Amino acid sequence: MIYGKIWCVVKPSVGIPVFIAAVAIASFSVHLAIVSNTTWVKGFLNGKAAAPVAVTAAAEAPAGKK
């Protein structure tokens, strides 16, 4: 382990819960930012389907050899 000596400074009974809490807080803040700053996530989580996108007819392909 590269940073194995860290446990000589920080007890594992303190360091591991702090690390797990930091990961949980970071994950929560990212998810909160996504939900707060987008409009489609709230609709998706409430079960609303996205509006269908109109597809225009593509130009006909040139006639190839048969």
PDBQT receptor file of N, H, CA, C and O in Angstrom, charges set to zero:
ATOM      1  N   MET A   1       0.843  -1.169   0.000  1.00  0.00    +0.000 N 
ATOM      2  CA  MET A   1       0.000   0.000   0.000  1.00  0.00    +0.000 C 
ATOM      3  C   MET A   1       0.893   1.238   0.000  1.00  0.00    +0.000 C 
ATOM      4  O   MET A   1       1.833   1.325   0.790  1.00  0.00    +0.000 OA
ATOM      5  N   ILE A   2       0.609   2.179  -0.866  1.00  0.00    +0.000 N 
ATOM      6  H   ILE A   2      -0.154   2.109  -1.508  1.00  0.00    +0.000 HD
ATOM      7  CA  ILE A   2       1.465   3.345  -1.030  1.00  0.00    +0.000 C 
ATOM      8  C   ILE A   2       1.454   4.218   0.223  1.00  0.00    +0.000 C 
ATOM      9  O   ILE A   2       2.507   4.654   0.688  1.00  0.00    +0.000 OA
ATOM     10  N   TYR A   3       0.278   4.470   0.761  1.00  0.00    +0.000 N 
ATOM     11  H   TYR A   3      -0.577   4.116   0.383  1.00  0.00    +0.000 HD
ATOM     12  CA  TYR A   3       0.155   5.381   1.901  1.00  0.00    +0.000 C 
ATOM     13  C   TYR A   3      -0.095   4.614   3.192  1.00  0.00    +0.000 C 
ATOM     14  O   TYR A   3      -0.887   5.054   4.025  1.00  0.00    +0.000 OA
ATOM     15  N   GLY A   4       0.553   3.499   3.367  1.00  0.00    +0.000 N 
ATOM     16  H   GLY A   4       1.197   3.142   2.690  1.00  0.00    +0.000 HD
ATOM     17  CA  GLY A   4       0.365   2.671   4.552  1.00  0.00    +0.000 C 
ATOM     18  C   GLY A   4       0.818   3.333   5.835  1.00  0.00    +0.000 C 
ATOM     19  O   GLY A   4       0.295   3.033   6.908  1.00  0.00    +0.000 OA
ATOM     20  N   LYS A   5       1.785   4.232   5.739  1.00  0.00    +0.000 N 
ATOM     21  H   LYS A   5       2.210   4.476   4.867  1.00  0.00    +0.000 HD
ATOM     22  CA  LYS A   5       2.295   4.888   6.939  1.00  0.00    +0.000 C 
ATOM     23  C   LYS A   5       1.327   5.914   7.517  1.00  0.00    +0.000 C 
ATOM     24  O   LYS A   5       1.532   6.394   8.631  1.00  0.00    +0.000 OA
ATOM     25  N   ILE A   6       0.278   6.256   6.777  1.00  0.00    +0.000 N 
ATOM     26  H   ILE A   6       0.112   5.865   5.872  1.00  0.00    +0.000 HD
ATOM     27  CA  ILE A   6      -0.704   7.213   7.299  1.00  0.00    +0.000 C 
ATOM     28  C   ILE A   6      -1.344   6.692   8.577  1.00  0.00    +0.000 C 
ATOM     29  O   ILE A   6      -1.740   7.473   9.441  1.00  0.00    +0.000 OA
ATOM     30  N   TRP A   7      -1.445   5.367   8.696  1.00  0.00    +0.000 N 
ATOM     31  H   TRP A   7      -1.123   4.732   7.994  1.00  0.00    +0.000 HD
ATOM     32  CA  TRP A   7      -2.085   4.793   9.876  1.00  0.00    +0.000 C 
ATOM     33  C   TRP A   7      -1.184   4.873  11.106  1.00  0.00    +0.000 C 
ATOM     34  O   TRP A   7      -1.624   4.557  12.211  1.00  0.00    +0.000 OA
ATOM     35  N   CYS A   8       0.076   5.292  10.931  1.00  0.00    +0.000 N 
ATOM     36  H   CYS A   8       0.434   5.549  10.033  1.00  0.00    +0.000 HD
ATOM     37  CA  CYS A   8       0.944   5.578  12.086  1.00  0.00    +0.000 C 
ATOM     38  C   CYS A   8       0.599   6.938  12.679  1.00  0.00    +0.000 C 
ATOM     39  O   CYS A   8       0.919   7.214  13.836  1.00  0.00    +0.000 OA
ATOM     40  N   VAL A   9      -0.057   7.793  11.885  1.00  0.00    +0.000 N 
ATOM     41  H   VAL A   9      -0.317   7.569  10.945  1.00  0.00    +0.000 HD
ATOM     42  CA  VAL A   9      -0.424   9.134  12.325  1.00  0.00    +0.000 C 
ATOM     43  C   VAL A   9      -1.896   9.195  12.717  1.00  0.00    +0.000 C 
ATOM     44  O   VAL A   9      -2.254   9.799  13.728  1.00  0.00    +0.000 OA
ATOM     45  N   VAL A  10      -2.746   8.564  11.908  1.00  0.00    +0.000 N 
ATOM     46  H   VAL A  10      -2.456   8.073  11.087  1.00  0.00    +0.000 HD
ATOM     47  CA  VAL A  10      -4.189   8.590  12.135  1.00  0.00    +0.000 C 
ATOM     48  C   VAL A  10      -4.639   7.184  12.480  1.00  0.00    +0.000 C 
ATOM     49  O   VAL A  10      -4.310   6.228  11.778  1.00  0.00    +0.000 OA
ATOM     50  N   LYS A  11      -5.398   7.059  13.571  1.00  0.00    +0.000 N 
ATOM     51  H   LYS A  11      -5.665   7.836  14.142  1.00  0.00    +0.000 HD
ATOM     52  CA  LYS A  11      -5.922   5.743  13.936  1.00  0.00    +0.000 C 
ATOM     53  C   LYS A  11      -6.932   5.278  12.888  1.00  0.00    +0.000 C 
ATOM     54  O   LYS A  11      -7.726   6.086  12.406  1.00  0.00    +0.000 OA
ATOM     55  N   PRO A  12      -6.920   4.013  12.530  1.00  0.00    +0.000 N 
ATOM     56  CA  PRO A  12      -7.914   3.510  11.576  1.00  0.00    +0.000 C 
ATOM     57  C   PRO A  12      -9.345   3.660  12.094  1.00  0.00    +0.000 C 
ATOM     58  O   PRO A  12     -10.275   3.806  11.301  1.00  0.00    +0.000 OA
ATOM     59  N   SER A  13      -9.529   3.625  13.399  1.00  0.00    +0.000 N 
ATOM     60  H   SER A  13      -8.774   3.506  14.044  1.00  0.00    +0.000 HD
ATOM     61  CA  SER A  13     -10.878   3.779  13.946  1.00  0.00    +0.000 C 
ATOM     62  C   SER A  13     -11.406   5.201  13.757  1.00  0.00    +0.000 C 
ATOM     63  O   SER A  13     -12.606   5.437  13.893  1.00  0.00    +0.000 OA
ATOM     64  N   VAL A  14     -10.534   6.133  13.449  1.00  0.00    +0.000 N 
ATOM     65  H   VAL A  14      -9.559   5.941  13.338  1.00  0.00    +0.000 HD
ATOM     66  CA  VAL A  14     -10.944   7.508  13.158  1.00  0.00    +0.000 C 
ATOM     67  C   VAL A  14     -10.873   7.767  11.654  1.00  0.00    +0.000 C 
ATOM     68  O   VAL A  14     -11.787   8.359  11.080  1.00  0.00    +0.000 OA
ATOM     69  N   GLY A  15      -9.805   7.332  11.028  1.00  0.00    +0.000 N 
ATOM     70  H   GLY A  15      -9.063   6.851  11.494  1.00  0.00    +0.000 HD
ATOM     71  CA  GLY A  15      -9.568   7.645   9.625  1.00  0.00    +0.000 C 
ATOM     72  C   GLY A  15     -10.552   7.014   8.666  1.00  0.00    +0.000 C 
ATOM     73  O   GLY A  15     -10.988   7.662   7.715  1.00  0.00    +0.000 OA
ATOM     74  N   ILE A  16     -10.909   5.772   8.892  1.00  0.00    +0.000 N 
ATOM     75  H   ILE A  16     -10.555   5.245   9.665  1.00  0.00    +0.000 HD
ATOM     76  CA  ILE A  16     -11.818   5.074   7.971  1.00  0.00    +0.000 C 
ATOM     77  C   ILE A  16     -13.218   5.685   8.002  1.00  0.00    +0.000 C 
ATOM     78  O   ILE A  16     -13.771   5.944   6.933  1.00  0.00    +0.000 OA
ATOM     79  N   PRO A  17     -13.821   5.931   9.171  1.00  0.00    +0.000 N 
ATOM     80  CA  PRO A  17     -15.131   6.592   9.165  1.00  0.00    +0.000 C 
ATOM     81  C   PRO A  17     -15.091   8.008   8.570  1.00  0.00    +0.000 C 
ATOM     82  O   PRO A  17     -16.042   8.427   7.911  1.00  0.00    +0.000 OA
ATOM     83  N   VAL A  18     -14.006   8.735   8.797  1.00  0.00    +0.000 N 
ATOM     84  H   VAL A  18     -13.233   8.394   9.331  1.00  0.00    +0.000 HD
ATOM     85  CA  VAL A  18     -13.893  10.075   8.215  1.00  0.00    +0.000 C 
ATOM     86  C   VAL A  18     -13.816   9.977   6.691  1.00  0.00    +0.000 C 
ATOM     87  O   VAL A  18     -14.443  10.771   5.990  1.00  0.00    +0.000 OA
ATOM     88  N   PHE A  19     -13.063   9.023   6.177  1.00  0.00    +0.000 N 
ATOM     89  H   PHE A  19     -12.553   8.378   6.746  1.00  0.00    +0.000 HD
ATOM     90  CA  PHE A  19     -12.962   8.841   4.733  1.00  0.00    +0.000 C 
ATOM     91  C   PHE A  19     -14.319   8.456   4.135  1.00  0.00    +0.000 C 
ATOM     92  O   PHE A  19     -14.725   9.007   3.112  1.00  0.00    +0.000 OA
ATOM     93  N   ILE A  20     -15.013   7.518   4.767  1.00  0.00    +0.000 N 
ATOM     94  H   ILE A  20     -14.683   7.070   5.598  1.00  0.00    +0.000 HD
ATOM     95  CA  ILE A  20     -16.325   7.099   4.263  1.00  0.00    +0.000 C 
ATOM     96  C   ILE A  20     -17.319   8.256   4.321  1.00  0.00    +0.000 C 
ATOM     97  O   ILE A  20     -18.123   8.426   3.405  1.00  0.00    +0.000 OA
ATOM     98  N   ALA A  21     -17.269   9.046   5.384  1.00  0.00    +0.000 N 
ATOM     99  H   ALA A  21     -16.616   8.908   6.128  1.00  0.00    +0.000 HD
ATOM    100  CA  ALA A  21     -18.159  10.206   5.491  1.00  0.00    +0.000 C 
ATOM    101  C   ALA A  21     -17.851  11.232   4.406  1.00  0.00    +0.000 C 
ATOM    102  O   ALA A  21     -18.767  11.830   3.841  1.00  0.00    +0.000 OA
ATOM    103  N   ALA A  22     -16.574  11.442   4.110  1.00  0.00    +0.000 N 
ATOM    104  H   ALA A  22     -15.829  10.956   4.569  1.00  0.00    +0.000 HD
ATOM    105  CA  ALA A  22     -16.196  12.395   3.068  1.00  0.00    +0.000 C 
ATOM    106  C   ALA A  22     -16.703  11.940   1.699  1.00  0.00    +0.000 C 
ATOM    107  O   ALA A  22     -17.172  12.760   0.910  1.00  0.00    +0.000 OA
ATOM    108  N   VAL A  23     -16.614  10.658   1.416  1.00  0.00    +0.000 N 
ATOM    109  H   VAL A  23     -16.234   9.992   2.056  1.00  0.00    +0.000 HD
ATOM    110  CA  VAL A  23     -17.121  10.126   0.146  1.00  0.00    +0.000 C 
ATOM    111  C   VAL A  23     -18.636  10.283   0.079  1.00  0.00    +0.000 C 
ATOM    112  O   VAL A  23     -19.171  10.657  -0.965  1.00  0.00    +0.000 OA
ATOM    113  N   ALA A  24     -19.326  10.006   1.164  1.00  0.00    +0.000 N 
ATOM    114  H   ALA A  24     -18.892   9.703   2.012  1.00  0.00    +0.000 HD
ATOM    115  CA  ALA A  24     -20.786  10.134   1.188  1.00  0.00    +0.000 C 
ATOM    116  C   ALA A  24     -21.216  11.592   0.999  1.00  0.00    +0.000 C 
ATOM    117  O   ALA A  24     -22.161  11.867   0.259  1.00  0.00    +0.000 OA
ATOM    118  N   ILE A  25     -20.537  12.513   1.654  1.00  0.00    +0.000 N 
ATOM    119  H   ILE A  25     -19.770  12.290   2.255  1.00  0.00    +0.000 HD
ATOM    120  CA  ILE A  25     -20.880  13.932   1.519  1.00  0.00    +0.000 C 
ATOM    121  C   ILE A  25     -20.616  14.420   0.099  1.00  0.00    +0.000 C 
ATOM    122  O   ILE A  25     -21.419  15.168  -0.461  1.00  0.00    +0.000 OA
ATOM    123  N   ALA A  26     -19.508  14.007  -0.479  1.00  0.00    +0.000 N 
ATOM    124  H   ALA A  26     -18.856  13.400  -0.025  1.00  0.00    +0.000 HD
ATOM    125  CA  ALA A  26     -19.197  14.405  -1.857  1.00  0.00    +0.000 C 
ATOM    126  C   ALA A  26     -20.231  13.854  -2.834  1.00  0.00    +0.000 C 
ATOM    127  O   ALA A  26     -20.679  14.565  -3.733  1.00  0.00    +0.000 OA
ATOM    128  N   SER A  27     -20.604  12.606  -2.660  1.00  0.00    +0.000 N 
ATOM    129  H   SER A  27     -20.240  12.029  -1.929  1.00  0.00    +0.000 HD
ATOM    130  CA  SER A  27     -21.603  11.999  -3.534  1.00  0.00    +0.000 C 
ATOM    131  C   SER A  27     -22.953  12.700  -3.392  1.00  0.00    +0.000 C 
ATOM    132  O   SER A  27     -23.622  12.980  -4.387  1.00  0.00    +0.000 OA
ATOM    133  N   PHE A  28     -23.344  12.978  -2.166  1.00  0.00    +0.000 N 
ATOM    134  H   PHE A  28     -22.801  12.751  -1.358  1.00  0.00    +0.000 HD
ATOM    135  CA  PHE A  28     -24.617  13.659  -1.932  1.00  0.00    +0.000 C 
ATOM    136  C   PHE A  28     -24.613  15.043  -2.564  1.00  0.00    +0.000 C 
ATOM    137  O   PHE A  28     -25.605  15.448  -3.169  1.00  0.00    +0.000 OA
ATOM    138  N   SER A  29     -23.505  15.776  -2.429  1.00  0.00    +0.000 N 
ATOM    139  H   SER A  29     -22.699  15.447  -1.937  1.00  0.00    +0.000 HD
ATOM    140  CA  SER A  29     -23.460  17.131  -2.983  1.00  0.00    +0.000 C 
ATOM    141  C   SER A  29     -23.496  17.117  -4.509  1.00  0.00    +0.000 C 
ATOM    142  O   SER A  29     -24.097  18.002  -5.116  1.00  0.00    +0.000 OA
ATOM    143  N   VAL A  30     -22.863  16.127  -5.135  1.00  0.00    +0.000 N 
ATOM    144  H   VAL A  30     -22.374  15.408  -4.642  1.00  0.00    +0.000 HD
ATOM    145  CA  VAL A  30     -22.919  16.025  -6.599  1.00  0.00    +0.000 C 
ATOM    146  C   VAL A  30     -24.339  15.715  -7.051  1.00  0.00    +0.000 C 
ATOM    147  O   VAL A  30     -24.838  16.327  -7.995  1.00  0.00    +0.000 OA
ATOM    148  N   HIS A  31     -24.991  14.774  -6.387  1.00  0.00    +0.000 N 
ATOM    149  H   HIS A  31     -24.587  14.277  -5.619  1.00  0.00    +0.000 HD
ATOM    150  CA  HIS A  31     -26.369  14.437  -6.755  1.00  0.00    +0.000 C 
ATOM    151  C   HIS A  31     -27.308  15.613  -6.507  1.00  0.00    +0.000 C 
ATOM    152  O   HIS A  31     -28.207  15.858  -7.313  1.00  0.00    +0.000 OA
ATOM    153  N   LEU A  32     -27.124  16.327  -5.436  1.00  0.00    +0.000 N 
ATOM    154  H   LEU A  32     -26.394  16.127  -4.782  1.00  0.00    +0.000 HD
ATOM    155  CA  LEU A  32     -27.951  17.495  -5.153  1.00  0.00    +0.000 C 
ATOM    156  C   LEU A  32     -27.754  18.568  -6.222  1.00  0.00    +0.000 C 
ATOM    157  O   LEU A  32     -28.719  19.202  -6.650  1.00  0.00    +0.000 OA
ATOM    158  N   ALA A  33     -26.521  18.771  -6.651  1.00  0.00    +0.000 N 
ATOM    159  H   ALA A  33     -25.738  18.255  -6.304  1.00  0.00    +0.000 HD
ATOM    160  CA  ALA A  33     -26.248  19.751  -7.699  1.00  0.00    +0.000 C 
ATOM    161  C   ALA A  33     -26.907  19.355  -9.015  1.00  0.00    +0.000 C 
ATOM    162  O   ALA A  33     -27.429  20.213  -9.727  1.00  0.00    +0.000 OA
ATOM    163  N   ILE A  34     -26.889  18.075  -9.344  1.00  0.00    +0.000 N 
ATOM    164  H   ILE A  34     -26.464  17.378  -8.765  1.00  0.00    +0.000 HD
ATOM    165  CA  ILE A  34     -27.522  17.616 -10.584  1.00  0.00    +0.000 C 
ATOM    166  C   ILE A  34     -29.027  17.822 -10.529  1.00  0.00    +0.000 C 
ATOM    167  O   ILE A  34     -29.624  18.311 -11.488  1.00  0.00    +0.000 OA
ATOM    168  N   VAL A  35     -29.644  17.450  -9.410  1.00  0.00    +0.000 N 
ATOM    169  H   VAL A  35     -29.159  17.053  -8.631  1.00  0.00    +0.000 HD
ATOM    170  CA  VAL A  35     -31.099  17.601  -9.288  1.00  0.00    +0.000 C 
ATOM    171  C   VAL A  35     -31.494  19.071  -9.266  1.00  0.00    +0.000 C 
ATOM    172  O   VAL A  35     -32.531  19.441  -9.816  1.00  0.00    +0.000 OA
ATOM    173  N   SER A  36     -30.681  19.908  -8.640  1.00  0.00    +0.000 N 
ATOM    174  H   SER A  36     -29.839  19.608  -8.193  1.00  0.00    +0.000 HD
ATOM    175  CA  SER A  36     -31.015  21.325  -8.523  1.00  0.00    +0.000 C 
ATOM    176  C   SER A  36     -30.815  22.100  -9.817  1.00  0.00    +0.000 C 
ATOM    177  O   SER A  36     -31.524  23.076 -10.061  1.00  0.00    +0.000 OA
ATOM    178  N   ASN A  37     -29.878  21.692 -10.641  1.00  0.00    +0.000 N 
ATOM    179  H   ASN A  37     -29.302  20.899 -10.443  1.00  0.00    +0.000 HD
ATOM    180  CA  ASN A  37     -29.511  22.485 -11.814  1.00  0.00    +0.000 C 
ATOM    181  C   ASN A  37     -30.024  21.942 -13.135  1.00  0.00    +0.000 C 
ATOM    182  O   ASN A  37     -29.694  22.490 -14.186  1.00  0.00    +0.000 OA
ATOM    183  N   THR A  38     -30.811  20.892 -13.116  1.00  0.00    +0.000 N 
ATOM    184  H   THR A  38     -31.079  20.446 -12.262  1.00  0.00    +0.000 HD
ATOM    185  CA  THR A  38     -31.386  20.379 -14.356  1.00  0.00    +0.000 C 
ATOM    186  C   THR A  38     -32.890  20.305 -14.220  1.00  0.00    +0.000 C 
ATOM    187  O   THR A  38     -33.417  20.232 -13.110  1.00  0.00    +0.000 OA
ATOM    188  N   THR A  39     -33.578  20.324 -15.338  1.00  0.00    +0.000 N 
ATOM    189  H   THR A  39     -33.150  20.383 -16.240  1.00  0.00    +0.000 HD
ATOM    190  CA  THR A  39     -35.038  20.234 -15.304  1.00  0.00    +0.000 C 
ATOM    191  C   THR A  39     -35.521  18.826 -15.616  1.00  0.00    +0.000 C 
ATOM    192  O   THR A  39     -36.603  18.434 -15.179  1.00  0.00    +0.000 OA
ATOM    193  N   TRP A  40     -34.738  18.063 -16.362  1.00  0.00    +0.000 N 
ATOM    194  H   TRP A  40     -33.859  18.382 -16.717  1.00  0.00    +0.000 HD
ATOM    195  CA  TRP A  40     -35.219  16.758 -16.805  1.00  0.00    +0.000 C 
ATOM    196  C   TRP A  40     -35.105  15.688 -15.731  1.00  0.00    +0.000 C 
ATOM    197  O   TRP A  40     -35.839  14.701 -15.783  1.00  0.00    +0.000 OA
ATOM    198  N   VAL A  41     -34.213  15.845 -14.759  1.00  0.00    +0.000 N 
ATOM    199  H   VAL A  41     -33.617  16.647 -14.716  1.00  0.00    +0.000 HD
ATOM    200  CA  VAL A  41     -34.025  14.806 -13.743  1.00  0.00    +0.000 C 
ATOM    201  C   VAL A  41     -35.265  14.673 -12.872  1.00  0.00    +0.000 C 
ATOM    202  O   VAL A  41     -35.699  13.562 -12.569  1.00  0.00    +0.000 OA
ATOM    203  N   LYS A  42     -35.836  15.802 -12.471  1.00  0.00    +0.000 N 
ATOM    204  H   LYS A  42     -35.484  16.705 -12.718  1.00  0.00    +0.000 HD
ATOM    205  CA  LYS A  42     -37.038  15.752 -11.627  1.00  0.00    +0.000 C 
ATOM    206  C   LYS A  42     -38.172  15.052 -12.359  1.00  0.00    +0.000 C 
ATOM    207  O   LYS A  42     -38.876  14.231 -11.770  1.00  0.00    +0.000 OA
ATOM    208  N   GLY A  43     -38.356  15.367 -13.638  1.00  0.00    +0.000 N 
ATOM    209  H   GLY A  43     -37.785  16.034 -14.116  1.00  0.00    +0.000 HD
ATOM    210  CA  GLY A  43     -39.389  14.695 -14.422  1.00  0.00    +0.000 C 
ATOM    211  C   GLY A  43     -39.111  13.213 -14.579  1.00  0.00    +0.000 C 
ATOM    212  O   GLY A  43     -40.029  12.396 -14.500  1.00  0.00    +0.000 OA
ATOM    213  N   PHE A  44     -37.869  12.863 -14.797  1.00  0.00    +0.000 N 
ATOM    214  H   PHE A  44     -37.124  13.526 -14.861  1.00  0.00    +0.000 HD
ATOM    215  CA  PHE A  44     -37.489  11.459 -14.950  1.00  0.00    +0.000 C 
ATOM    216  C   PHE A  44     -37.753  10.679 -13.669  1.00  0.00    +0.000 C 
ATOM    217  O   PHE A  44     -38.272   9.564 -13.714  1.00  0.00    +0.000 OA
ATOM    218  N   LEU A  45     -37.399  11.259 -12.534  1.00  0.00    +0.000 N 
ATOM    219  H   LEU A  45     -36.977  12.165 -12.498  1.00  0.00    +0.000 HD
ATOM    220  CA  LEU A  45     -37.609  10.576 -11.265  1.00  0.00    +0.000 C 
ATOM    221  C   LEU A  45     -39.092  10.477 -10.903  1.00  0.00    +0.000 C 
ATOM    222  O   LEU A  45     -39.487   9.599 -10.137  1.00  0.00    +0.000 OA
ATOM    223  N   ASN A  46     -39.909  11.372 -11.450  1.00  0.00    +0.000 N 
ATOM    224  H   ASN A  46     -39.588  12.085 -12.073  1.00  0.00    +0.000 HD
ATOM    225  CA  ASN A  46     -41.347  11.312 -11.212  1.00  0.00    +0.000 C 
ATOM    226  C   ASN A  46     -42.066  10.441 -12.228  1.00  0.00    +0.000 C 
ATOM    227  O   ASN A  46     -43.286  10.297 -12.154  1.00  0.00    +0.000 OA
ATOM    228  N   GLY A  47     -41.344   9.859 -13.168  1.00  0.00    +0.000 N 
ATOM    229  H   GLY A  47     -40.352   9.976 -13.228  1.00  0.00    +0.000 HD
ATOM    230  CA  GLY A  47     -41.939   8.921 -14.116  1.00  0.00    +0.000 C 
ATOM    231  C   GLY A  47     -42.456   9.556 -15.380  1.00  0.00    +0.000 C 
ATOM    232  O   GLY A  47     -43.170   8.901 -16.139  1.00  0.00    +0.000 OA
ATOM    233  N   LYS A  48     -42.130  10.790 -15.636  1.00  0.00    +0.000 N 
ATOM    234  H   LYS A  48     -41.550  11.323 -15.019  1.00  0.00    +0.000 HD
ATOM    235  CA  LYS A  48     -42.594  11.439 -16.852  1.00  0.00    +0.000 C 
ATOM    236  C   LYS A  48     -41.660  11.090 -17.993  1.00  0.00    +0.000 C 
ATOM    237  O   LYS A  48     -40.438  11.158 -17.857  1.00  0.00    +0.000 OA
ATOM    238  N   ALA A  49     -42.242  10.718 -19.110  1.00  0.00    +0.000 N 
ATOM    239  H   ALA A  49     -43.234  10.663 -19.221  1.00  0.00    +0.000 HD
ATOM    240  CA  ALA A  49     -41.433  10.380 -20.280  1.00  0.00    +0.000 C 
ATOM    241  C   ALA A  49     -40.960  11.657 -20.955  1.00  0.00    +0.000 C 
ATOM    242  O   ALA A  49     -41.618  12.694 -20.874  1.00  0.00    +0.000 OA
ATOM    243  N   ALA A  50     -39.849  11.575 -21.602  1.00  0.00    +0.000 N 
ATOM    244  H   ALA A  50     -39.315  10.733 -21.668  1.00  0.00    +0.000 HD
ATOM    245  CA  ALA A  50     -39.329  12.719 -22.346  1.00  0.00    +0.000 C 
ATOM    246  C   ALA A  50     -40.219  12.979 -23.555  1.00  0.00    +0.000 C 
ATOM    247  O   ALA A  50     -40.817  12.057 -24.110  1.00  0.00    +0.000 OA
ATOM    248  N   ALA A  51     -40.298  14.230 -23.951  1.00  0.00    +0.000 N 
ATOM    249  H   ALA A  51     -39.813  14.979 -23.500  1.00  0.00    +0.000 HD
ATOM    250  CA  ALA A  51     -41.097  14.582 -25.121  1.00  0.00    +0.000 C 
ATOM    251  C   ALA A  51     -40.471  13.937 -26.354  1.00  0.00    +0.000 C 
ATOM    252  O   ALA A  51     -39.250  13.960 -26.513  1.00  0.00    +0.000 OA
ATOM    253  N   PRO A  52     -41.294  13.366 -27.221  1.00  0.00    +0.000 N 
ATOM    254  CA  PRO A  52     -40.733  12.732 -28.418  1.00  0.00    +0.000 C 
ATOM    255  C   PRO A  52     -40.103  13.786 -29.335  1.00  0.00    +0.000 C 
ATOM    256  O   PRO A  52     -40.616  14.895 -29.482  1.00  0.00    +0.000 OA
ATOM    257  N   VAL A  53     -39.002  13.417 -29.933  1.00  0.00    +0.000 N 
ATOM    258  H   VAL A  53     -38.585  12.516 -29.814  1.00  0.00    +0.000 HD
ATOM    259  CA  VAL A  53     -38.292  14.313 -30.830  1.00  0.00    +0.000 C 
ATOM    260  C   VAL A  53     -38.790  14.064 -32.240  1.00  0.00    +0.000 C 
ATOM    261  O   VAL A  53     -38.857  12.922 -32.693  1.00  0.00    +0.000 OA
ATOM    262  N   ALA A  54     -39.138  15.132 -32.929  1.00  0.00    +0.000 N 
ATOM    263  H   ALA A  54     -39.084  16.061 -32.562  1.00  0.00    +0.000 HD
ATOM    264  CA  ALA A  54     -39.608  14.999 -34.304  1.00  0.00    +0.000 C 
ATOM    265  C   ALA A  54     -38.430  14.655 -35.201  1.00  0.00    +0.000 C 
ATOM    266  O   ALA A  54     -37.395  15.323 -35.180  1.00  0.00    +0.000 OA
ATOM    267  N   VAL A  55     -38.605  13.609 -35.982  1.00  0.00    +0.000 N 
ATOM    268  H   VAL A  55     -39.445  13.067 -35.998  1.00  0.00    +0.000 HD
ATOM    269  CA  VAL A  55     -37.553  13.172 -36.895  1.00  0.00    +0.000 C 
ATOM    270  C   VAL A  55     -37.967  13.571 -38.303  1.00  0.00    +0.000 C 
ATOM    271  O   VAL A  55     -39.049  13.213 -38.767  1.00  0.00    +0.000 OA
ATOM    272  N   THR A  56     -37.112  14.303 -38.966  1.00  0.00    +0.000 N 
ATOM    273  H   THR A  56     -36.233  14.594 -38.588  1.00  0.00    +0.000 HD
ATOM    274  CA  THR A  56     -37.426  14.707 -40.333  1.00  0.00    +0.000 C 
ATOM    275  C   THR A  56     -36.952  13.622 -41.286  1.00  0.00    +0.000 C 
ATOM    276  O   THR A  56     -35.987  12.906 -41.019  1.00  0.00    +0.000 OA
ATOM    277  N   ALA A  57     -37.646  13.523 -42.387  1.00  0.00    +0.000 N 
ATOM    278  H   ALA A  57     -38.430  14.105 -42.604  1.00  0.00    +0.000 HD
ATOM    279  CA  ALA A  57     -37.268  12.515 -43.375  1.00  0.00    +0.000 C 
ATOM    280  C   ALA A  57     -35.935  12.906 -44.002  1.00  0.00    +0.000 C 
ATOM    281  O   ALA A  57     -35.756  14.034 -44.462  1.00  0.00    +0.000 OA
ATOM    282  N   ALA A  58     -35.034  11.984 -44.011  1.00  0.00    +0.000 N 
ATOM    283  H   ALA A  58     -35.180  11.068 -43.637  1.00  0.00    +0.000 HD
ATOM    284  CA  ALA A  58     -33.724  12.236 -44.616  1.00  0.00    +0.000 C 
ATOM    285  C   ALA A  58     -33.863  12.233 -46.128  1.00  0.00    +0.000 C 
ATOM    286  O   ALA A  58     -34.783  11.623 -46.674  1.00  0.00    +0.000 OA
ATOM    287  N   ALA A  59     -32.967  12.901 -46.788  1.00  0.00    +0.000 N 
ATOM    288  H   ALA A  59     -32.220  13.396 -46.345  1.00  0.00    +0.000 HD
ATOM    289  CA  ALA A  59     -32.981  12.908 -48.253  1.00  0.00    +0.000 C 
ATOM    290  C   ALA A  59     -32.831  11.470 -48.747  1.00  0.00    +0.000 C 
ATOM    291  O   ALA A  59     -32.104  10.662 -48.168  1.00  0.00    +0.000 OA
ATOM    292  N   GLU A  60     -33.527  11.187 -49.811  1.00  0.00    +0.000 N 
ATOM    293  H   GLU A  60     -34.117  11.843 -50.282  1.00  0.00    +0.000 HD
ATOM    294  CA  GLU A  60     -33.464   9.827 -50.344  1.00  0.00    +0.000 C 
ATOM    295  C   GLU A  60     -32.044   9.501 -50.772  1.00  0.00    +0.000 C 
ATOM    296  O   GLU A  60     -31.348  10.328 -51.361  1.00  0.00    +0.000 OA
ATOM    297  N   ALA A  61     -31.639   8.304 -50.469  1.00  0.00    +0.000 N 
ATOM    298  H   ALA A  61     -32.205   7.632 -49.991  1.00  0.00    +0.000 HD
ATOM    299  CA  ALA A  61     -30.308   7.870 -50.856  1.00  0.00    +0.000 C 
ATOM    300  C   ALA A  61     -30.274   7.705 -52.376  1.00  0.00    +0.000 C 
ATOM    301  O   ALA A  61     -31.261   7.284 -52.981  1.00  0.00    +0.000 OA
ATOM    302  N   PRO A  62     -29.167   8.029 -52.973  1.00  0.00    +0.000 N 
ATOM    303  CA  PRO A  62     -29.081   7.838 -54.433  1.00  0.00    +0.000 C 
ATOM    304  C   PRO A  62     -29.234   6.374 -54.806  1.00  0.00    +0.000 C 
ATOM    305  O   PRO A  62     -28.798   5.476 -54.086  1.00  0.00    +0.000 OA
ATOM    306  N   ALA A  63     -29.852   6.165 -55.928  1.00  0.00    +0.000 N 
ATOM    307  H   ALA A  63     -30.206   6.895 -56.513  1.00  0.00    +0.000 HD
ATOM    308  CA  ALA A  63     -30.095   4.790 -56.377  1.00  0.00    +0.000 C 
ATOM    309  C   ALA A  63     -28.764   4.108 -56.650  1.00  0.00    +0.000 C 
ATOM    310  O   ALA A  63     -27.937   4.601 -57.417  1.00  0.00    +0.000 OA
ATOM    311  N   GLY A  64     -28.579   2.980 -56.013  1.00  0.00    +0.000 N 
ATOM    312  H   GLY A  64     -29.251   2.580 -55.390  1.00  0.00    +0.000 HD
ATOM    313  CA  GLY A  64     -27.334   2.225 -56.203  1.00  0.00    +0.000 C 
ATOM    314  C   GLY A  64     -27.514   1.121 -57.211  1.00  0.00    +0.000 C 
ATOM    315  O   GLY A  64     -28.609   0.934 -57.742  1.00  0.00    +0.000 OA
ATOM    316  N   LYS A  65     -26.482   0.405 -57.475  1.00  0.00    +0.000 N 
ATOM    317  H   LYS A  65     -25.592   0.557 -57.044  1.00  0.00    +0.000 HD
ATOM    318  CA  LYS A  65     -26.561  -0.721 -58.410  1.00  0.00    +0.000 C 
ATOM    319  C   LYS A  65     -27.327  -1.851 -57.729  1.00  0.00    +0.000 C 
ATOM    320  O   LYS A  65     -27.173  -2.084 -56.530  1.00  0.00    +0.000 OA
ATOM    321  N   LYS A  66     -28.132  -2.532 -58.488  1.00  0.00    +0.000 N 
ATOM    322  H   LYS A  66     -28.257  -2.342 -59.462  1.00  0.00    +0.000 HD
ATOM    323  CA  LYS A  66     -28.904  -3.644 -57.961  1.00  0.00    +0.000 C 
ATOM    324  C   LYS A  66     -28.367  -4.929 -58.482  1.00  0.00    +0.000 C 
ATOM    325  O   LYS A  66     -28.886  -5.995 -58.150  1.00  0.00    +0.000 OA
TER     326      LYS A  66
